[in-house]
Amino acid sequence: MSKESIPAILLGSLVALSLPVLSAVADEVDYTKMTPEELAEHLIFETESFRLDQEVQEGGTARQRMVQDKLQKICSIVGGGKPDMETLLEVSKQARETIVYPEDGIELGDWKRGQELAWSGYGYRIGHKVDDHENNEVGGNCYNCHQIGTDRTGGSLGPSLVGFGKVRGNSEAIRKYTYDVIYNAHSAFPCTNMPRFGSSGYLDQQSIADIMAYLLDPESPVNQ
C-alpha cells in the first residue's frame, strides 16, 4: 500500500460512517500531510479509538505498553522492509548488552516444566478477561511460531525446533546461544519477529532454563 493511499482509505471509511464525523475530523487534522508513522501514532494515541487507560497485568496502562522503545522504532519500517546492515549490527550490539546471565552459569532446567511453558500462550492480557498469575504461570508461547513436537501442530513463522538438541548437542556454546536467543533474539537476529522474553521481563531465568531443557535435553520429546 502506498503512502498516498493510506489517507484516502481512512477518509473513505469515515465517509461511509458519517459525513458529519468526516467534517469534524477534517477540521482538526490534515491526514494528507502525515507520514504513515505519524498517522499511526495519531490514530493510536490521539483519536481515543483505543481504551489506553486500561490496566495491564505487568503493571502500568495500555498506553504505556503501546509506546515503542528505541529498538522497536528502529525495526518498525513501513512496508515490511528492514534497516541497512550498519543499523542491524547496532541493533544486535544493543540487544547483547541487555542480556543478564545466571550467576552460576547457564544450566538446563526441568524439561517437563519447559514443555508446559513452551506450549502455553498464557499471560499478560489487556482488558476485562484478565489472568490470575498466582495460580498459573506465564507461558513462552513457543508453539505459536515454531513446530516443536511431532504429536501437536505448531506455527511456521519461525523455523522448526524438532530435534533441536539432537542436531546441535548440549555444549556450553550451544547453551549460551540458546539462552541468548530466548532472552533477546535480536542479539542474533536483529529486527526479528521473535519477542524479547528475558529483557522484557516476560520470562524469568528459571523459565528460560526450563524451556532450554525442553529444547536440548536428550530425554525431551523434542529430541526423540
Backbone as a chain_set.jsonl record, in Angstrom:
{"seq": "MSKESIPAILLGSLVALSLPVLSAVADEVDYTKMTPEELAEHLIFETESFRLDQEVQEGGTARQRMVQDKLQKICSIVGGGKPDMETLLEVSKQARETIVYPEDGIELGDWKRGQELAWSGYGYRIGHKVDDHENNEVGGNCYNCHQIGTDRTGGSLGPSLVGFGKVRGNSEAIRKYTYDVIYNAHSAFPCTNMPRFGSSGYLDQQSIADIMAYLLDPESPVNQ", "coords": {"N": [[0.844, -1.189, 0.0], [0.617, 2.165, -0.879], [2.055, 5.245, 0.411], [0.475, 7.422, -0.178], [-2.038, 6.331, -0.506], [-3.034, 5.584, 1.95], [-4.228, 7.752, 3.579], [-6.457, 8.215, 1.91], [-7.947, 5.859, 2.051], [-8.582, 5.839, 4.774], [-10.132, 8.194, 5.007], [-12.151, 7.527, 3.273], [-13.394, 5.485, 4.687], [-14.4, 6.911, 6.838], [-16.281, 8.503, 5.539], [-18.136, 6.591, 4.837], [-19.108, 5.99, 7.318], [-20.079, 8.392, 8.519], [-20.899, 11.547, 7.376], [-20.91, 14.025, 8.857], [-19.072, 13.346, 10.889], [-16.754, 13.022, 9.371], [-16.408, 15.638, 8.488], [-15.911, 16.955, 10.919], [-13.562, 15.732, 11.807], [-11.833, 16.333, 9.704], [-11.583, 19.045, 10.013], [-9.953, 19.245, 12.212], [-7.59, 17.724, 11.816], [-5.182, 17.235, 9.291], [-4.832, 14.632, 7.454], [-3.482, 14.132, 5.121], [-1.03, 15.325, 5.217], [0.512, 13.859, 6.828], [3.073, 11.467, 7.584], [3.176, 7.863, 7.119], [4.013, 6.794, 9.59], [3.511, 8.903, 11.386], [0.759, 9.089, 11.1], [-0.091, 6.607, 12.107], [0.725, 6.856, 14.81], [-0.897, 8.996, 15.551], [-3.514, 7.936, 15.219], [-3.52, 5.91, 17.114], [-2.877, 7.12, 19.595], [-4.15, 9.632, 19.816], [-6.815, 9.793, 18.958], [-8.643, 8.614, 20.598], [-9.53, 6.097, 19.98], [-8.796, 3.741, 21.052], [-8.905, 2.084, 24.216], [-6.843, 3.244, 26.152], [-6.403, 3.646, 28.79], [-6.727, 1.37, 30.205], [-5.69, -1.027, 32.624], [-2.716, -2.991, 32.591], [-1.366, -6.29, 32.983], [1.325, -6.592, 33.646], [1.842, -4.314, 34.954], [1.171, -0.809, 35.013], [-0.316, 0.941, 32.209], [-2.342, 0.413, 29.217], [-1.641, 2.377, 27.407], [1.041, 2.925, 28.051], [2.154, 0.48, 27.329], [1.859, 0.517, 24.592], [3.686, 2.33, 23.669], [6.536, 2.513, 21.752], [9.829, 1.244, 22.304], [13.314, 2.198, 21.827], [14.584, 0.246, 20.202], [12.408, -1.041, 18.993], [11.35, 1.04, 17.462], [13.413, 1.463, 15.641], [13.334, -0.934, 14.215], [10.805, -0.974, 13.106], [9.633, -0.645, 10.12], [7.751, 0.774, 7.62], [5.991, -1.131, 5.259], [7.299, -3.495, 5.485], [10.032, -3.696, 5.214], [13.61, -3.787, 6.07], [16.118, -2.337, 8.245], [19.299, -0.893, 7.183], [22.496, -2.661, 6.878], [24.42, -1.657, 8.688], [22.836, -0.497, 10.663], [21.43, -2.754, 11.548], [23.508, -4.246, 12.684], [24.103, -2.582, 14.827], [21.729, -2.768, 16.268], [21.868, -5.459, 17.02], [24.109, -5.354, 18.666], [23.232, -3.63, 20.749], [21.188, -5.244, 21.74], [22.591, -7.457, 22.746], [23.791, -6.279, 24.918], [21.769, -6.149, 26.756], [21.437, -8.609, 27.892], [21.302, -10.67, 30.699], [23.082, -12.934, 32.557], [22.755, -16.064, 34.355], [24.048, -16.26, 37.69], [25.432, -18.568, 38.432], [26.139, -19.682, 36.062], [25.035, -20.933, 32.826], [22.657, -23.298, 32.905], [20.734, -26.278, 32.228], [17.249, -26.594, 32.893], [14.248, -28.04, 34.068], [12.926, -30.188, 31.833], [10.313, -31.063, 31.588], [8.706, -29.16, 32.827], [9.462, -27.117, 31.152], [8.347, -27.98, 28.756], [5.622, -27.618, 29.27], [5.575, -24.83, 29.51], [6.452, -24.04, 26.963], [4.338, -24.765, 25.375], [2.35, -23.127, 26.147], [0.372, -20.235, 25.895], [-0.289, -18.446, 27.781], [-0.963, -15.47, 29.609], [-0.536, -12.005, 30.587], [-2.717, -10.295, 29.525], [-4.81, -7.666, 28.146], [-7.546, -5.828, 29.363], [-10.893, -6.909, 30.254], [-10.876, -9.672, 30.556], [-8.909, -10.989, 32.42], [-5.855, -12.572, 33.644], [-5.121, -14.785, 36.334], [-2.242, -14.795, 37.76], [-1.277, -15.891, 40.036], [-2.016, -18.467, 40.269], [-1.368, -19.61, 37.9], [1.227, -20.056, 35.493], [3.117, -17.775, 33.513], [3.291, -18.35, 30.1], [5.573, -19.481, 27.466], [4.776, -19.439, 24.858], [5.886, -20.625, 22.611], [5.01, -22.444, 20.696], [3.408, -20.995, 19.014], [4.849, -19.91, 16.958], [6.715, -21.808, 16.228], [7.361, -25.186, 15.153], [7.48, -27.669, 17.435], [7.13, -30.222, 18.207], [6.1, -33.594, 17.431], [3.645, -34.588, 17.881], [1.804, -32.623, 18.101], [0.581, -29.7, 16.408], [2.548, -26.957, 15.535], [3.493, -23.494, 14.933], [4.508, -21.792, 11.854], [5.91, -19.516, 11.429], [8.417, -19.162, 12.544], [11.513, -21.108, 12.438], [11.438, -24.742, 12.386], [11.754, -26.508, 15.449], [12.073, -29.106, 16.028], [13.983, -31.816, 17.049], [16.019, -30.189, 17.938], [18.093, -30.191, 19.991], [19.144, -32.685, 19.457], [20.385, -32.425, 17.03], [22.172, -30.291, 17.452], [23.504, -30.741, 19.847], [24.682, -30.35, 23.279], [26.504, -28.44, 24.172], [28.542, -25.989, 25.922], [28.687, -23.696, 24.373], [26.418, -23.947, 22.723], [24.399, -23.89, 24.638], [24.709, -21.262, 25.568], [24.146, -19.819, 23.217], [21.449, -20.571, 22.79], [20.26, -19.593, 25.119], [20.76, -16.847, 24.79], [19.212, -16.261, 22.49], [16.604, -16.792, 23.369], [16.449, -15.014, 25.501], [16.983, -12.432, 24.405], [16.28, -12.193, 21.302], [17.094, -10.519, 19.288], [19.762, -10.187, 19.536], [21.026, -12.112, 18.057], [19.525, -12.245, 15.761], [18.856, -9.53, 14.421], [16.129, -7.291, 14.483], [14.204, -9.267, 14.315], [11.069, -11.119, 14.36], [10.675, -12.379, 16.719], [9.784, -12.293, 20.153], [11.313, -10.455, 22.902], [12.015, -12.205, 25.342], [13.427, -12.416, 27.818], [14.734, -9.89, 28.343], [12.54, -8.26, 28.352], [11.289, -8.989, 30.618], [9.331, -10.856, 30.606], [9.733, -13.627, 30.771], [11.337, -15.333, 33.438], [14.692, -16.225, 34.616], [14.666, -18.913, 35.433], [12.473, -19.995, 34.077], [13.38, -19.688, 31.465], [15.57, -21.431, 31.554], [14.213, -23.857, 31.878], [12.717, -24.053, 29.504], [14.856, -24.167, 27.744], [15.854, -26.661, 28.465], [13.822, -28.298, 27.535], [14.292, -28.005, 24.84], [16.932, -28.943, 24.527], [17.634, -31.126, 26.19], [18.469, -34.547, 26.067], [16.526, -36.385, 26.822], [14.153, -35.162, 26.345], [11.009, -34.91, 24.586], [11.309, -33.454, 22.261], [13.686, -34.228, 21.153], [13.521, -36.864, 20.409]], "CA": [[0.0, 0.0, 0.0], [1.445, 3.368, -0.953], [1.852, 6.259, 1.445], [-0.598, 8.325, -0.572], [-3.332, 5.657, -0.473], [-3.494, 5.387, 3.325], [-5.234, 8.749, 3.966], [-7.666, 8.071, 1.115], [-8.713, 4.747, 2.607], [-9.118, 6.267, 6.065], [-11.197, 9.163, 4.803], [-13.256, 6.806, 2.668], [-14.088, 4.776, 5.756], [-15.151, 7.9, 7.612], [-17.444, 8.897, 4.742], [-19.124, 5.512, 4.948], [-19.694, 6.011, 8.657], [-20.857, 9.589, 8.798], [-20.339, 12.769, 6.799], [-20.582, 14.992, 9.911], [-17.841, 12.939, 11.546], [-15.683, 13.339, 8.443], [-16.204, 17.077, 8.509], [-15.315, 17.353, 12.197], [-12.186, 15.255, 11.851], [-11.06, 17.056, 8.711], [-11.306, 20.386, 10.545], [-8.945, 19.163, 13.249], [-6.351, 17.085, 11.389], [-4.998, 17.019, 7.858], [-4.138, 13.358, 7.323], [-2.669, 14.092, 3.902], [0.293, 15.88, 5.494], [1.188, 12.962, 7.762], [3.742, 10.262, 7.118], [2.487, 6.686, 7.681], [4.362, 6.662, 11.006], [2.779, 9.939, 12.126], [-0.656, 8.736, 11.067], [-0.293, 5.507, 13.058], [0.837, 7.418, 16.156], [-2.079, 9.822, 15.803], [-4.706, 7.097, 15.365], [-3.43, 5.126, 18.346], [-2.761, 7.884, 20.839], [-4.84, 10.916, 19.858], [-8.202, 9.784, 18.493], [-9.471, 7.919, 21.587], [-10.071, 4.897, 19.347], [-8.419, 2.62, 21.903], [-9.021, 2.354, 25.657], [-5.459, 3.198, 26.594], [-6.33, 3.782, 30.234], [-6.875, 0.055, 30.822], [-4.509, -1.551, 33.297], [-2.129, -4.212, 32.034], [-1.001, -7.153, 34.094], [2.715, -6.416, 34.051], [1.912, -3.024, 35.627], [1.012, 0.318, 34.106], [-1.52, 1.029, 31.392], [-2.215, 0.041, 27.808], [-0.926, 3.461, 26.734], [2.477, 2.722, 28.241], [2.562, -0.7, 26.572], [1.841, 0.829, 23.163], [4.81, 3.198, 23.319], [7.677, 1.721, 21.307], [11.154, 1.63, 22.77], [14.226, 2.585, 20.752], [14.807, -0.87, 19.283], [11.188, -1.266, 18.215], [11.228, 2.108, 16.475], [14.396, 1.216, 14.592], [12.955, -2.106, 13.428], [9.474, -0.812, 12.52], [9.707, 0.047, 8.84], [6.514, 0.601, 6.867], [6.169, -1.89, 4.037], [7.93, -4.772, 5.757], [11.465, -3.689, 4.944], [14.498, -3.846, 7.22], [17.169, -1.323, 8.23], [20.531, -1.27, 6.497], [23.343, -3.567, 7.636], [25.055, -0.953, 9.804], [21.82, -0.354, 11.706], [21.154, -4.09, 12.079], [24.622, -4.605, 13.563], [23.964, -1.791, 16.046], [20.616, -3.376, 16.994], [22.385, -6.687, 17.619], [25.021, -4.937, 19.742], [22.416, -3.144, 21.859], [20.453, -6.387, 22.299], [23.528, -8.264, 23.556], [24.067, -5.548, 26.156], [20.644, -6.308, 27.697], [21.37, -9.982, 28.389], [21.807, -10.924, 32.045], [23.292, -14.372, 32.687], [22.667, -16.601, 35.726], [25.302, -16.139, 38.436], [26.112, -19.862, 38.481], [26.315, -20.19, 34.712], [23.835, -21.353, 32.106], [22.38, -24.718, 33.062], [19.398, -26.686, 31.813], [16.302, -26.794, 33.978], [13.358, -29.203, 34.025], [12.322, -30.183, 30.502], [8.872, -31.283, 31.676], [8.111, -27.825, 33.035], [9.726, -26.376, 29.925], [7.354, -28.405, 27.77], [4.368, -26.939, 29.599], [5.725, -23.412, 29.197], [6.591, -23.861, 25.519], [3.038, -24.965, 24.737], [1.37, -22.245, 26.797], [0.34, -18.834, 25.488], [-0.998, -17.794, 28.882], [-0.36, -14.368, 30.343], [-0.433, -10.582, 30.236], [-3.767, -9.768, 28.656], [-5.37, -6.348, 28.433], [-8.996, -5.803, 29.325], [-11.674, -7.495, 31.351], [-10.568, -11.101, 30.712], [-7.548, -10.988, 32.94], [-5.345, -13.846, 34.135], [-4.677, -14.851, 37.716], [-0.914, -15.379, 37.684], [-0.93, -16.556, 41.287], [-2.321, -19.887, 40.119], [-0.929, -20.068, 36.587], [2.494, -19.477, 35.083], [3.173, -17.142, 32.204], [3.86, -19.286, 29.141], [6.541, -18.997, 26.491], [4.078, -19.263, 23.58], [6.805, -21.053, 21.551], [4.266, -23.172, 19.676], [2.715, -20.08, 18.12], [5.716, -19.618, 15.809], [7.63, -22.915, 15.926], [6.989, -26.582, 15.296], [8.386, -28.175, 18.464], [6.759, -31.583, 18.556], [5.513, -34.359, 16.337], [2.29, -35.009, 18.246], [0.935, -31.46, 18.013], [0.976, -28.793, 15.337], [2.987, -25.63, 15.93], [3.445, -22.48, 13.897], [5.5, -21.84, 10.785], [6.564, -18.219, 11.29], [9.82, -19.406, 12.851], [11.986, -22.422, 11.996], [11.089, -25.902, 13.19], [12.696, -26.815, 16.526], [12.088, -30.556, 16.224], [15.347, -32.331, 17.015], [16.94, -29.061, 18.161], [19.266, -30.638, 20.725], [19.686, -33.891, 18.816], [21.25, -31.971, 15.94], [23.179, -29.327, 17.898], [24.204, -31.158, 21.047], [24.414, -29.606, 24.506], [27.772, -27.84, 24.585], [28.442, -24.684, 26.577], [28.431, -22.696, 23.332], [25.032, -24.087, 22.287], [23.548, -23.394, 25.73], [24.782, -19.791, 25.553], [23.414, -19.348, 22.035], [20.022, -20.772, 23.017], [19.869, -18.642, 26.163], [20.769, -15.506, 24.191], [18.093, -16.107, 21.566], [15.364, -16.7, 24.14], [16.483, -13.806, 26.337], [16.79, -11.305, 23.487], [16.579, -12.78, 19.996], [17.712, -9.522, 18.406], [21.21, -10.305, 19.664], [21.482, -12.98, 16.969], [18.713, -11.977, 14.567], [18.349, -8.169, 14.609], [14.821, -6.952, 13.91], [13.391, -10.47, 14.162], [9.71, -11.053, 14.91], [10.628, -13.091, 17.995], [9.76, -11.41, 21.324], [12.483, -10.41, 23.796], [11.387, -12.791, 26.525], [14.158, -12.127, 29.043], [14.957, -8.462, 28.567], [11.243, -7.632, 28.59], [10.78, -9.419, 31.912], [8.208, -11.766, 30.407], [10.151, -14.902, 31.348], [12.485, -15.23, 34.333], [15.791, -17.103, 34.248], [14.291, -20.311, 35.643], [11.606, -20.392, 32.972], [14.237, -19.819, 30.287], [16.339, -22.666, 31.736], [13.328, -24.99, 31.666], [12.432, -24.129, 28.068], [16.095, -24.644, 27.135], [15.919, -28.106, 28.711], [12.873, -28.911, 26.603], [14.907, -27.992, 23.512], [18.263, -29.528, 24.462], [17.802, -32.361, 26.963], [18.288, -35.759, 25.247], [15.323, -37.094, 27.23], [12.981, -34.389, 25.945], [10.341, -35.38, 23.369], [11.802, -32.703, 21.106], [14.892, -34.866, 20.593], [13.31, -38.309, 20.207]], "C": [[0.878, 1.238, 0.0], [1.1, 4.34, 0.15], [0.64, 7.122, 1.123], [-1.969, 7.68, -0.431], [-3.898, 5.513, 0.924], [-4.517, 6.438, 3.748], [-6.534, 8.592, 3.204], [-8.55, 6.962, 1.658], [-9.359, 5.145, 3.922], [-10.285, 7.224, 5.888], [-12.409, 8.501, 4.16], [-14.076, 6.061, 3.699], [-14.934, 5.727, 6.584], [-16.393, 8.359, 6.864], [-18.537, 7.851, 4.872], [-19.825, 5.544, 6.301], [-20.598, 7.214, 8.853], [-20.192, 10.806, 8.191], [-20.048, 13.826, 7.851], [-19.29, 14.647, 10.635], [-16.653, 13.285, 10.684], [-15.368, 14.827, 8.48], [-15.502, 17.519, 9.774], [-13.853, 16.949, 12.269], [-11.31, 16.047, 10.906], [-10.7, 18.457, 9.202], [-10.153, 20.359, 11.536], [-7.59, 18.7, 12.728], [-6.329, 16.939, 9.869], [-4.163, 15.757, 7.687], [-3.178, 13.335, 6.143], [-1.257, 14.619, 4.122], [1.108, 14.993, 6.433], [1.938, 11.866, 7.024], [2.97, 9.066, 7.661], [2.771, 6.511, 9.17], [3.585, 7.664, 11.855], [1.291, 9.616, 12.188], [-0.958, 7.627, 12.065], [-0.257, 6.02, 14.491], [-0.412, 8.217, 16.505], [-3.317, 8.963, 16.059], [-4.702, 6.334, 16.685], [-3.571, 5.994, 19.583], [-3.663, 9.124, 20.937], [-6.332, 10.865, 19.552], [-9.168, 9.134, 19.474], [-10.163, 6.701, 20.982], [-9.784, 3.649, 20.176], [-8.55, 3.027, 23.368], [-7.635, 2.217, 26.284], [-5.302, 3.379, 28.098], [-6.462, 2.441, 30.953], [-5.565, -0.391, 31.475], [-4.022, -2.816, 32.605], [-1.476, -4.991, 33.163], [0.455, -7.05, 34.536], [2.927, -5.105, 34.799], [1.812, -1.891, 34.628], [-0.277, 0.23, 33.321], [-1.247, 0.592, 29.959], [-1.47, 1.117, 27.029], [0.588, 3.27, 26.853], [2.977, 1.527, 27.431], [2.674, -0.384, 25.084], [2.991, 1.731, 22.723], [6.015, 2.335, 22.953], [8.968, 2.2, 21.967], [12.054, 1.864, 21.559], [14.405, 1.478, 19.73], [13.584, -1.103, 18.409], [11.018, -0.203, 17.139], [12.198, 1.904, 15.317], [13.917, 0.119, 13.648], [11.601, -1.967, 12.734], [9.563, 0.028, 11.254], [8.446, -0.263, 8.05], [6.811, -0.138, 5.57], [6.898, -3.193, 4.235], [9.403, -4.838, 5.464], [12.276, -3.799, 6.214], [15.559, -2.76, 7.107], [18.4, -1.812, 7.467], [21.424, -2.069, 7.436], [23.99, -2.883, 8.835], [24.089, -0.811, 10.977], [21.516, -1.699, 12.351], [22.26, -4.535, 13.038], [24.55, -3.84, 14.879], [22.819, -2.331, 16.908], [21.09, -4.637, 17.718], [23.291, -6.368, 18.809], [24.228, -4.481, 20.966], [21.657, -4.283, 22.533], [21.359, -7.231, 23.188], [23.807, -7.596, 24.898], [22.947, -5.684, 27.176], [20.65, -7.664, 28.389], [22.037, -10.104, 29.76], [21.894, -12.438, 32.229], [23.147, -14.819, 34.143], [24.038, -16.55, 36.405], [26.103, -17.437, 38.425], [26.329, -20.473, 37.099], [25.013, -20.687, 34.109], [23.683, -22.867, 32.195], [20.968, -25.027, 32.578], [18.513, -26.92, 33.04], [15.536, -28.096, 33.815], [12.619, -29.213, 32.684], [10.811, -30.387, 30.557], [8.136, -29.964, 31.94], [8.309, -26.976, 31.785], [8.744, -26.719, 28.824], [6.028, -27.692, 28.005], [4.437, -25.464, 29.225], [5.76, -23.171, 27.69], [5.25, -23.963, 24.796], [1.946, -24.114, 25.384], [1.496, -20.813, 26.284], [-0.29, -17.951, 26.55], [-0.238, -16.576, 29.395], [-0.468, -12.997, 29.725], [-1.457, -10.104, 29.211], [-4.125, -8.343, 29.054], [-6.886, -6.488, 28.425], [-9.638, -6.578, 30.455], [-11.404, -8.981, 31.543], [-9.117, -11.242, 31.161], [-7.172, -12.362, 33.471], [-4.935, -13.726, 35.597], [-3.328, -15.555, 37.746], [-0.469, -16.018, 38.995], [-1.136, -18.062, 41.165], [-1.838, -20.461, 38.782], [0.35, -19.347, 36.188], [2.383, -18.855, 33.694], [3.897, -18.074, 31.237], [4.853, -18.635, 28.185], [5.955, -18.809, 25.106], [4.923, -19.716, 22.383], [6.061, -21.69, 20.379], [3.607, -22.256, 18.657], [3.519, -19.814, 16.847], [6.563, -20.8, 15.363], [6.934, -24.269, 16.0], [7.974, -27.19, 16.288], [8.024, -29.58, 18.921], [6.143, -32.284, 17.367], [4.08, -34.773, 16.62], [1.301, -33.857, 18.201], [1.459, -30.517, 16.936], [1.364, -27.438, 15.904], [2.916, -24.671, 14.756], [4.561, -22.631, 12.875], [6.186, -20.5, 10.567], [8.054, -18.331, 11.563], [10.226, -20.793, 12.385], [11.507, -23.539, 12.911], [12.178, -26.156, 14.23], [12.726, -28.305, 16.842], [13.526, -31.067, 16.068], [16.407, -31.275, 17.289], [18.223, -29.504, 18.858], [19.927, -31.847, 20.098], [20.67, -33.515, 17.723], [22.433, -31.151, 16.463], [24.004, -29.781, 19.098], [23.878, -30.257, 22.219], [25.712, -29.012, 25.053], [27.522, -26.5, 25.271], [28.109, -23.594, 25.561], [26.981, -22.744, 22.868], [24.078, -23.591, 23.369], [23.544, -21.865, 25.752], [23.987, -19.223, 24.382], [21.904, -19.437, 22.266], [19.49, -19.79, 24.053], [19.754, -17.237, 25.573], [19.54, -15.276, 23.321], [16.771, -15.999, 22.317], [15.319, -15.392, 24.929], [16.248, -12.558, 25.492], [17.233, -11.743, 22.1], [17.257, -11.8, 19.047], [19.236, -9.549, 18.504], [21.797, -11.14, 18.537], [20.771, -12.681, 15.653], [18.083, -10.587, 14.69], [17.082, -7.902, 13.807], [14.0, -8.192, 13.551], [11.982, -10.235, 14.7], [9.619, -11.686, 16.29], [10.661, -12.117, 19.169], [11.045, -11.494, 22.134], [12.04, -10.897, 25.176], [12.094, -12.431, 27.827], [14.286, -10.647, 29.32], [13.658, -7.71, 28.805], [10.685, -7.975, 29.967], [9.624, -10.399, 31.805], [8.513, -13.142, 30.99], [11.342, -14.684, 32.272], [13.537, -16.265, 33.945], [15.452, -18.578, 34.423], [13.407, -20.819, 34.51], [12.408, -20.567, 31.689], [15.037, -21.114, 30.366], [15.478, -23.895, 31.468], [12.974, -25.155, 30.187], [13.666, -24.608, 27.308], [16.232, -26.155, 27.302], [14.988, -28.851, 27.764], [13.477, -29.001, 25.203], [16.168, -28.836, 23.424], [18.426, -30.872, 25.174], [17.549, -33.574, 26.065], [17.014, -36.536, 25.577], [14.032, -36.392, 26.783], [12.34, -34.96, 24.678], [10.804, -34.66, 22.101], [12.909, -33.469, 20.392], [14.761, -36.376, 20.386], [13.137, -38.631, 18.72]], "O": [[1.798, 1.34, 0.812], [0.024, 4.286, 0.746], [-0.123, 7.505, 2.01], [-2.965, 8.382, -0.256], [-5.106, 5.339, 1.086], [-5.586, 6.071, 4.235], [-7.608, 8.807, 3.766], [-9.771, 7.111, 1.719], [-10.525, 4.839, 4.171], [-11.314, 7.08, 6.547], [-13.551, 8.856, 4.454], [-15.302, 6.006, 3.608], [-16.049, 5.393, 6.984], [-17.44, 8.582, 7.472], [-19.716, 8.181, 5.001], [-20.992, 5.169, 6.414], [-21.738, 7.081, 9.297], [-19.023, 11.069, 8.47], [-19.014, 14.486, 7.756], [-18.501, 15.534, 10.962], [-15.647, 13.787, 11.185], [-14.204, 15.224, 8.5], [-14.602, 18.358, 9.728], [-13.007, 17.715, 12.729], [-10.18, 16.399, 11.246], [-9.648, 18.994, 8.855], [-9.445, 21.356, 11.683], [-6.555, 19.219, 13.145], [-7.326, 16.567, 9.25], [-2.935, 15.802, 7.765], [-2.182, 12.611, 6.156], [-0.376, 14.384, 3.295], [2.24, 15.321, 6.791], [1.5, 11.394, 5.975], [2.174, 9.232, 8.586], [1.883, 6.127, 9.932], [3.063, 7.317, 12.915], [0.642, 9.843, 13.209], [-1.955, 7.689, 12.785], [-1.111, 5.66, 15.301], [-0.923, 8.126, 17.621], [-4.077, 9.219, 16.993], [-5.75, 6.135, 17.3], [-4.299, 5.647, 20.512], [-3.911, 9.613, 22.039], [-7.049, 11.816, 19.863], [-10.374, 9.099, 19.226], [-11.249, 6.317, 21.415], [-10.449, 2.625, 20.02], [-8.33, 4.187, 23.715], [-7.309, 1.188, 26.874], [-4.194, 3.278, 28.624], [-6.326, 2.378, 32.175], [-4.479, -0.16, 30.943], [-4.817, -3.608, 32.099], [-1.082, -4.418, 34.179], [0.784, -7.384, 35.674], [4.04, -4.804, 35.229], [2.317, -2.003, 33.511], [-1.213, -0.466, 33.713], [-0.101, 0.424, 29.542], [-0.742, 0.804, 26.087], [1.322, 3.433, 25.879], [4.09, 1.553, 26.908], [3.508, -0.968, 24.391], [3.24, 1.877, 21.526], [6.463, 1.518, 23.758], [9.175, 3.398, 22.163], [11.617, 1.744, 20.415], [14.381, 1.733, 18.526], [13.716, -1.339, 17.208], [10.589, -0.508, 16.027], [11.854, 2.14, 14.159], [14.071, 0.225, 12.431], [11.281, -2.768, 11.855], [9.569, 1.258, 11.309], [8.112, -1.428, 7.834], [7.766, 0.189, 4.865], [7.108, -3.935, 3.275], [9.982, -5.924, 5.463], [11.72, -3.893, 7.309], [15.872, -2.309, 6.005], [18.52, -2.995, 7.149], [21.159, -2.154, 8.635], [24.094, -3.49, 9.901], [24.471, -0.983, 12.135], [21.36, -1.779, 13.569], [21.981, -5.129, 14.079], [24.895, -4.38, 15.931], [22.923, -2.352, 18.134], [20.757, -4.855, 18.882], [23.236, -7.043, 19.836], [24.518, -4.896, 22.088], [21.499, -4.29, 23.754], [20.944, -7.672, 24.259], [24.034, -8.276, 25.899], [23.147, -5.367, 28.349], [19.939, -7.853, 29.376], [23.183, -9.695, 29.95], [20.897, -13.142, 32.076], [23.391, -14.035, 35.06], [25.063, -16.771, 35.761], [27.333, -17.4, 38.411], [26.665, -21.652, 36.984], [24.012, -20.842, 34.808], [24.478, -23.619, 31.632], [20.113, -24.144, 32.527], [18.978, -27.383, 34.081], [16.11, -29.127, 33.467], [11.783, -28.346, 32.428], [10.098, -29.932, 29.663], [7.088, -29.692, 31.354], [7.427, -26.207, 31.404], [8.351, -25.852, 28.044], [5.389, -27.22, 27.064], [3.479, -24.908, 28.688], [5.167, -22.211, 27.197], [5.042, -23.343, 23.754], [0.757, -24.362, 25.184], [2.591, -20.251, 26.245], [-0.764, -16.852, 26.263], [0.976, -16.632, 29.595], [-0.489, -12.843, 28.503], [-1.099, -9.574, 28.159], [-3.791, -7.878, 30.143], [-7.446, -7.184, 27.578], [-9.011, -6.863, 31.475], [-11.686, -9.507, 32.62], [-8.229, -11.57, 30.374], [-8.033, -13.206, 33.719], [-4.458, -12.678, 36.034], [-3.274, -16.785, 37.756], [0.601, -16.623, 39.056], [-0.501, -18.84, 41.877], [-1.9, -21.672, 38.569], [0.536, -18.172, 36.506], [1.658, -19.343, 32.827], [4.999, -18.537, 31.53], [4.958, -17.411, 28.106], [6.534, -18.118, 24.268], [4.707, -19.25, 21.264], [6.43, -21.502, 19.22], [3.28, -22.692, 17.553], [2.952, -19.53, 15.792], [7.078, -20.804, 14.245], [6.029, -24.47, 16.81], [9.175, -27.228, 16.02], [8.559, -30.069, 19.916], [5.714, -31.642, 16.408], [3.376, -35.249, 15.729], [0.091, -34.077, 18.257], [2.643, -30.541, 16.6], [0.605, -26.837, 16.664], [2.349, -24.992, 13.711], [5.439, -23.482, 13.011], [6.963, -20.351, 9.623], [8.863, -17.681, 10.901], [9.372, -21.578, 11.975], [11.205, -23.302, 14.081], [13.368, -26.036, 13.939], [13.344, -28.717, 17.824], [14.193, -30.779, 15.074], [17.566, -31.446, 16.913], [19.32, -29.225, 18.373], [21.142, -32.014, 20.197], [21.671, -34.201, 17.514], [23.556, -31.295, 15.98], [25.091, -29.254, 19.335], [22.918, -29.489, 22.172], [25.977, -29.077, 26.253], [26.422, -25.951, 25.203], [27.34, -22.679, 25.854], [26.372, -21.699, 22.641], [23.07, -22.95, 23.068], [22.496, -21.246, 25.934], [23.243, -18.256, 24.541], [21.17, -18.494, 21.972], [18.409, -19.224, 23.89], [18.78, -16.526, 25.821], [18.902, -14.227, 23.402], [15.909, -15.204, 21.943], [14.275, -14.745, 25.012], [15.407, -11.725, 25.83], [18.416, -11.674, 21.765], [17.924, -12.217, 18.1], [19.923, -8.993, 17.646], [22.927, -10.909, 18.109], [21.34, -12.842, 14.574], [16.905, -10.473, 15.026], [16.98, -8.239, 12.628], [13.207, -8.174, 12.61], [11.738, -9.262, 15.414], [8.599, -11.548, 16.966], [11.486, -11.204, 19.182], [11.775, -12.483, 22.06], [11.731, -10.098, 26.06], [11.437, -12.168, 28.834], [13.977, -10.194, 30.422], [13.67, -6.632, 29.399], [9.736, -7.346, 30.436], [9.002, -10.735, 32.813], [7.656, -13.753, 31.629], [12.259, -13.935, 31.933], [13.31, -17.085, 33.056], [15.907, -19.41, 33.638], [13.576, -21.944, 34.041], [12.148, -21.486, 30.912], [15.174, -21.82, 29.367], [15.957, -24.872, 30.892], [12.937, -26.276, 29.679], [13.549, -25.363, 26.343], [16.675, -26.847, 26.386], [15.336, -29.915, 27.253], [13.211, -29.951, 24.466], [16.459, -29.394, 22.366], [19.278, -31.672, 24.789], [16.531, -33.629, 25.376], [16.482, -37.256, 24.731], [12.95, -36.976, 26.844], [13.046, -35.442, 23.793], [10.7, -35.202, 21.001], [13.054, -33.372, 19.174], [15.758, -37.078, 20.212], [12.949, -39.792, 18.357]]}, "num_chains": 1, "name": "protein.A"}
